[in-house]
């Protein structure tokens, strides 16, 4: 496996375990971060971060595939996994965009 794949696995597993425990009720949601003076990011900032992360996934995937194609690397499995991850994250982003456009259209159709 490539180093890029190995670096992202532990945080992903930790996040999955955390969500699993939250679903079981073992962990409760804490107080609102604004109560402690912490600023939560805006929707725009969150979307910009996610688009940047998806772009990074696409670039990483392209680099790994190019390395396999040119013979610099023999990690075909790592390149294919990165490609599928990039494809899946891009598809999810498109679905979110479609839902946002649909919601905007519904709001625009509301009578005043």
C-alpha positions in Angstrom: 0.0 0.0 0.0 1.1 3.5 -0.6 2.0 5.9 2.2 -1.0 8.2 1.4 -3.4 5.3 2.1 -1.6 4.2 5.3 -1.6 7.8 6.7 -5.4 8.2 6.4 -6.5 4.8 7.8 -6.0 5.4 11.6 -8.0 8.7 11.7 -10.7 7.1 9.6 -10.9 4.1 11.9 -10.9 6.4 15.0 -13.7 8.4 13.4 -15.7 5.2 12.6 -15.3 3.9 16.2 -16.4 7.3 17.6 -19.5 7.3 15.5 -20.2 3.7 16.4 -20.0 4.5 20.1 -22.2 7.6 19.6 -24.8 5.5 17.8 -24.8 3.0 20.7 -25.3 5.8 23.2 -21.9 5.3 24.9 -20.8 8.8 24.1 -23.2 11.8 24.4 -22.8 15.0 22.5 -21.0 17.6 24.6 -21.9 21.2 25.2 -22.1 23.7 22.4 -18.6 25.0 21.5 -19.9 28.5 21.4 -20.5 28.3 25.1 -16.7 28.3 25.5 -16.0 31.1 23.1 -15.0 28.8 20.2 -16.2 29.9 16.8 -17.7 27.1 14.7 -16.9 27.4 11.0 -19.6 28.7 8.6 -21.3 26.6 6.0 -19.2 28.3 3.3 -15.9 27.5 5.1 -17.0 23.9 5.6 -17.8 23.6 1.9 -14.5 25.2 0.9 -12.7 22.7 3.1 -14.5 19.7 1.7 -14.0 20.8 -2.0 -10.3 21.3 -1.2 -10.1 17.9 0.4 -11.8 16.3 -2.7 -9.4 18.2 -5.0 -6.5 16.8 -3.0 -7.9 13.2 -3.3 -8.3 13.7 -7.1 -4.7 15.0 -7.4 -3.3 12.2 -5.2 -5.2 9.6 -7.3 -3.9 11.1 -10.6 -0.4 11.1 -9.3 -0.6 7.5 -8.2 -2.1 6.4 -11.4 0.5 8.3 -13.4 3.3 6.7 -11.4 1.9 3.2 -12.1 1.4 4.0 -15.8 5.0 5.3 -16.1 6.5 2.3 -14.2 7.8 4.3 -11.3 5.5 2.4 -8.9 4.1 -1.1 -8.9 1.3 -0.3 -6.3 -1.6 -0.8 -8.6 -3.9 -1.7 -5.7 -3.1 1.5 -3.9 -3.7 3.5 -7.1 -7.0 1.9 -7.7 -8.1 2.4 -4.1 -7.2 6.1 -4.3 -9.0 6.4 -7.6 -12.2 4.8 -6.1 -11.9 7.0 -3.0 -11.6 10.1 -5.2 -14.5 9.0 -7.3 -16.8 8.3 -4.4 -16.0 11.6 -2.6 -16.6 13.4 -5.9 -20.0 11.6 -6.4 -21.0 12.5 -2.8 -20.1 16.1 -3.4 -22.3 16.2 -6.6 -25.2 14.7 -4.6 -24.8 17.4 -2.0 -24.8 20.0 -4.7 -27.9 18.6 -6.3 -29.7 18.6 -3.0 -28.7 22.2 -2.3 -29.9 23.3 -5.8 -33.2 21.4 -5.2 -33.7 23.1 -1.8 -33.0 26.5 -3.3 -35.5 25.8 -6.1 -38.1 24.9 -3.5 -37.5 28.0 -1.5 -37.7 30.1 -4.7 -41.1 28.5 -5.5 -42.6 29.4 -2.1 -45.2 32.1 -2.1 -44.3 35.3 -0.3 
